[in-house]
Amino acid sequence: MKPQNLLQPRPAGLYCPPGDFYIDPVRPVERALITHGHADHARAGHGHVLATRETLDIMALRYGTDFARSRQAINYGETLTLDGVGISFHPAGHVLGSAQIAVEKNGLRIVASGDYKRHPDQTCAAFEPVRCDVFITEATFGLPVFVHPDPLQEIRRLTASLTQFPDRAHILGAYSLGKAQRVISLLRTSGYDTPILIHGALEKLCRYYEGQGIDLGELEPATVEGGLADRAAGRVIVAPPSVFGERWTRRFADPLNVFASGWMRIRQRAKQRGVELPLILSDHADWNELIATIRETEAGEVWVTHGREEAIVRWCELNGIKARPLNLVGYEDEVE
């Protein structure tokens, strides 16, 4: 079987003709396999959704319990068969419940990575390389300039700032699913045990993570009746990055904007957002990790999706690996 007969790009997303299903479709379809709960990969309105239990729970939290007509949970390493196509889910290390999806028929195996990272993260299962014939990799940070620093080293820059500026509230912008919980966990790992204030938009997901046994320490709402003591001077407030510049931030003492993102390596992006303390913390693989992962899969062919496709394709060609960009649309690489 040729790889393009098992999985092929279509306007709605990656489609498997023999199994009649899509992976992370960008529009409603009858059968969808979902890698993780971020909105650009997990959309409401499908007929049937197959995903990990955590991803299904997260979709229900974000879209309501009727986000699909029916749903089915699958465990990591479990194999199902859909119309003669073998399917298994494997940890992607991106966010809680995130998975790579392996699709197999007639001895050919293709692995769709979804989004993934290789740095340790106590808030989700660690990435596991899966041997395959074709590996479909993301390339959000698919340029050699992107090499992520040690996460704890970055979070210690935040705790150092709290010591240096005890009269200023530190508003930490972090995406609500995955990044917010990860930065809170990293703060706890670094020894920061003060209660952390969270924006209301983060509460449901943080409580869900805690319900799955992930220790985030003491969390308090950032909107308290009667105001906050000392206007949260010297404390951390975790909120969606969209709050920067909003009136909401004025309730805090001389707010200092902090943003956790892999894009913070680009100084111009930090400046445009008014970020005083950029933390290079990504939930995606960097250039070295992308290359190492491709090698570990031992794939003879690589398909590259959303991101910096050309550089990864070129690296593969120089290293004797057949490669091509998929040019899929509808997947966001900015909000990470």
Secondary structure, DSSP 8 states (H G I E B T S, - for coil): --HHHH-EEETTEEEETTTTEEES-SS--SEEE-S-SSTTT--S-EEEEEE-HHHHHHHHHHH-TTSEEEEEE--BT-EEEETTEEEEEEE-SSSTT-EEEEEEETTEEEEE--S---S--TTS--------SEEEEEETT-STT-----HHHHHHHHHHHHHH-TTS-EEEE--TTTHHHHHHHHHHHTT--S-EEE-GGGHHHHHHHHHTT-----EEES--TT--GGGGTT-EEEE-GGGTTSGGGGGSSS-EEEEE-GGGGSHHHHHHTT-SEEE---SS--HHHHHHHHHHHT-SEEEEEEE-HHHHHHHHHHTT-EEEE----S--SS--
